[in-house]
Each structure stands twice: as C-alpha cells, then as structure tokens.
Amino acid sequence: MFNTKPSLGLTPENIPSVRRIGTDQIKFEYMYFAPNGCWSLAGHTLDVGRFVADLTFTVQIEGGMCTMAIKPLNMEVWFDAPKDLDRLRFEVKDQSGQVIESQELLIE
C-alpha cells in the first residue's frame, strides 16, 4: 500500500518528492523538521533494486546547549537508477535505529 497522504505536520512545501530526471537519474527531496536545534543529519544509506529503492536517513542528537526551535534538515539525494525502478521507500531513523518516519513513494 502506498502512502499518498503527507504525515501529520507537513505542509505542501515540505512533502517528500521523488522524480525521474532524464532516463536514468532520480532526485529525492524532503525537508524534515527536527523537534529542536540539537538534531543534525548524520548520513544516509541507499540500496537500489530493479523496481524499488530503499533510502534511510539517520539523524542524531548533538550534545550541549540547544535552541528550542524546530530545526529544518534538508534531505536531498540524486542517484542513478534502472528504467524499471518505480518506487522509493524512505525512512528517517534516530541514532539508536528507531524509525521516526517511514513512507513509500511512487517515482514521478
């Protein structure tokens, strides 16, 4: 089943999108809003199959003083993909591996 509705709290400006650019490039864009200024993007992993790609972003909490305002984390990835690739599953996980958000998107 595909998640075609945005998660709670998303606005039209930060709904995840994934598009085919040309014949073999895919562009994924998403703005994740972390709950405070202590959060940062730690990295991502990508596994591209024939029909589905799995993309996982990891966020981490940094030590020290934090701003108590929501912090936007820009997640953008370009990758080569086979022509049959039609779906992207993506997750946002915290540093302990707990899934914060998960969606499956059709590639436009």
C-alpha positions as CSV (number, residue, x, y, z in Angstrom):
1,M,0.0,0.0,0.0
2,F,1.4,3.4,-0.9
3,N,1.3,6.3,1.5
4,T,-0.1,9.1,-0.7
5,K,-1.1,11.4,2.2
6,P,1.6,13.6,3.9
7,S,2.4,12.8,7.5
8,L,0.9,15.0,10.2
9,G,2.5,18.4,10.4
10,L,3.7,18.5,6.8
11,T,2.8,21.4,4.6
12,P,2.8,21.5,0.7
13,E,6.3,23.0,0.9
14,N,7.9,20.0,2.7
15,I,6.1,17.0,1.3
16,P,8.7,14.4,0.2
17,S,9.1,14.1,-3.6
18,V,10.9,11.7,-5.8
19,R,11.2,12.3,-9.6
20,R,13.0,10.8,-12.5
21,I,15.2,13.3,-14.3
22,G,16.0,12.1,-17.8
23,T,16.2,8.4,-18.3
24,D,18.5,7.2,-15.5
25,Q,18.6,9.8,-12.7
26,I,16.4,10.0,-9.7
27,K,16.1,13.0,-7.4
28,F,14.7,12.7,-3.9
29,E,13.9,15.9,-1.8
30,Y,12.5,16.3,1.6
31,M,12.6,18.8,4.5
32,Y,12.5,17.0,7.8
33,F,11.6,19.2,10.8
34,A,13.5,18.1,13.9
35,P,12.0,19.0,17.2
36,N,14.8,21.2,18.4
37,G,18.2,22.7,17.5
38,C,20.2,19.7,18.9
39,W,19.4,17.5,15.9
40,S,21.6,17.1,12.9
41,L,21.7,14.9,9.8
42,A,24.2,12.1,10.4
43,G,24.1,10.5,7.0
44,H,22.1,8.2,4.7
45,T,22.2,4.8,3.1
46,L,20.8,3.8,-0.3
47,D,20.0,0.4,-1.7
48,V,18.8,0.4,-5.3
49,G,17.0,-2.7,-6.6
50,R,15.4,-3.3,-10.0
51,F,11.9,-2.0,-9.0
52,V,12.3,-0.5,-5.6
53,A,15.0,1.7,-3.9
54,D,15.4,1.9,-0.1
55,L,16.7,5.2,1.3
56,T,17.4,5.6,5.0
57,F,18.4,8.9,6.7
58,T,19.9,8.9,10.2
59,V,19.5,11.9,12.5
60,Q,21.4,12.4,15.7
61,I,21.2,14.5,18.8
62,E,24.2,16.6,19.4
63,G,25.3,17.5,23.0
64,G,25.5,20.9,24.5
65,M,23.1,23.8,24.6
66,C,20.2,23.7,22.0
67,T,17.8,26.2,20.7
68,M,14.3,25.1,21.5
69,A,13.0,25.9,18.0
70,I,12.2,23.5,15.3
71,K,15.2,22.8,13.1
72,P,14.8,22.0,9.3
73,L,17.1,19.3,8.0
74,N,17.3,19.3,4.2
75,M,17.4,15.8,2.7
76,E,18.3,15.7,-1.0
77,V,19.8,12.7,-2.9
78,W,20.5,12.1,-6.6
79,F,21.2,8.6,-7.8
80,D,21.4,6.5,-10.9
81,A,18.5,4.0,-11.3
82,P,17.3,1.4,-13.7
83,K,14.4,2.3,-16.0
84,D,12.1,-0.2,-14.2
85,L,12.5,1.5,-10.8
86,D,9.1,2.8,-9.9
87,R,9.0,3.1,-6.1
88,L,11.2,4.6,-3.3
89,R,10.8,3.6,0.3
90,F,12.4,6.1,2.7
91,E,12.9,6.2,6.4
92,V,14.2,8.6,9.0
93,K,15.8,6.9,12.0
94,D,17.4,8.3,15.1
95,Q,20.9,7.3,16.2
96,S,19.6,4.3,18.1
97,G,17.9,2.9,14.9
98,Q,14.3,3.7,15.9
99,V,12.2,4.7,13.0
100,I,10.8,8.2,13.3
101,E,9.1,8.4,9.9
102,S,8.6,5.9,7.0
103,Q,6.9,6.3,3.6
104,E,6.8,4.6,0.3
105,L,6.5,6.9,-2.7
106,L,5.8,6.4,-6.4
107,I,8.5,7.9,-8.7
108,E,7.0,10.6,-10.9
